[in-house]
Amino acid sequence: MPLHPHQQRLRDGQTVIAVNLGGRNPDVMGALARGGAHIAFVDCERSGIGLDAATDLIRAAKVAGLSPMVRSWSPDPAVLVQYLDRQADGLIIPHIDTAAQAAEAVEVVRYACGEQAQDKSVIVQIETRLSVENIDEIVGVTGIDAFLIGPNDLAYSLTGRRGVTTPEVTAAIDQVSARLRAAGLRFGMPANWQQLAQFQGRGATLLYFPIEWLLERSLAELGSQLGIH
């Protein structure tokens, strides 16, 4: 199948909104598309979504006009191929620590999709001390469409505390962002409201939102408008 317009948008370095669906929620796809989302982030790593549910979400995303991409619970090629066989537009691979791991992810797509591999997106996550140390080598791997920096897991890897903001964590994010930006590569981060402008200032164009963040903000704004506290 040809490249989805939202995949092209990602490759072109335009701002892309990816929403983690938070579970088996096919009915939200239309609302997300109408609201301006681009990528349906099907999270099989953290939400417990199985293959059958992922298949339903991929199909629902395509009907709504979103680009479905799957974060796998395993880097095993046999697992990744199953999502591609079910027509996911791309894969999001967590905990990529080395160039060899990144290259293997790209090779899985080439193996599974053949000539159509160019129409699939590969997003790798940078979220450990080792991945930061190896960022120069990882950047050299061809076939990666974007990088997703994970500040929470990176903080845990660096400090033993998930989600904290320390000078060490900030410096690591700055280092990775600068390296990716200098290489002309696309990257993004979870779009925490307080840090959104800072992330964009670093050059992030892939903005990731868990669906609960969007709901919480909308309900808080509604409550404020209605005078409900």
ABEGO torsion letter per residue (X at the ends): XBBBAAAAAAAAGBBBBBBBAGEBBAAAAAAAAAAGBABBBBBAAAAGBBAAAAAAAAAAAAAAGBBBBBBBABABAAAAAAAAAAGBABBBBBGBABAAAAAAAAAAAAAAAEAAAAABBBBBBBABAAAAAAAAAAAABBGBABBBBBAAAAAAAAAGBBGBBBAAAAAAAAAAAAAAAAAGBBBBBBBBAAAAAAAAAAGBABBBBBAAAAAAAAAAAAAAAAGBX
